[in-house]
């Protein structure tokens, strides 16, 4: 097992069977985390890049069985933040909090037309920041319009590459369409972000191995890995959910096979276990996304239980993140945090 981990750290290649073997064996988990941390340090350095997360709408047209924002959830108070307030939140994140990236995230809310988003992107871009969008499936033409208006990155998680599970848990959606959107994002010239859940009912070590190989195949620039946490207002309310250990293993293997990408220490890891984000940062992650959404809205953006209940203001949350970074001897990135993978390929 240690030889396989060493091979991954040096060559950044593992077969499906080798990935499955590591995922099934818990005897060398700490060695795996340490190897991923070493590869992280070698390829992307000790800086941790902070992204200001603005969750501007919890309205979604989709009905994913694992998500608290699903269309059929009647126990959630829906909201949309107006353009001016979104801009003010971004302005505060940049001018007061000193953050270099704005992440605009929402459910698939069709109220925000391409024209509205173009106008908002152009305003925020004048703050001299990088902008990430996470707003779901769009057309190539729309992705190109976002890029032209100032967007730099786009996050579109596939959640699982197991087509049967995807169809089961994402009713009315198409795996092929999701995969096509990821290709279109590359064509549009945006940094490509995706990711997966760990612990959905029916997922196996084979599933996770396929996810990792898929991310490598599509040439992803950033990947988020998070444990599935069951939400009480979804069809999967009684599912046991994922474990921090397996989520960390999938994340660490992702770092070993895609050494120069950006990987966030996801909020779900912290929600699942104390010091979950700290462990992630010591196992290959190099990004944290402090939530700068006003608490009045944030408490209603509950993808899973515990996500929004921090009890801290955006400024307090940022300070806690900085304290965490300092506690492990790392430093806050001072640039836009562009993916090294994206930069390396763009310059070829």
Secondary structure, DSSP 8 states (H G I E B T S, - for coil): -HHHHHHHHHH----HHHHHHHHH--TTHHHHHHHHHHHHHHHH-SEEEE-EEEEEE---S---TT-TT-TT-TTS---B--HHHHHHHHHHHHHTT--SEEEEEESS-TTS-HHHHHHHHHHHHTT--EEEEE-----HHHHHHHHHHT--EEE---B---HHHHHHHSTT--HHHHHHHHHHHHHTT-EEEEEEEE--TT--HHHHHHHHHHHHHTT-SEEEEEE----TTSTTTT-----HHHHHHHHHHHHHHSTTSB-B--HHHHHHSTTHHHHHHTTT--EE--B-S-HHHHTT--SSTTSS-----HHHHHHHHHHHHHHTT-EE--S----HHHHHHHT-
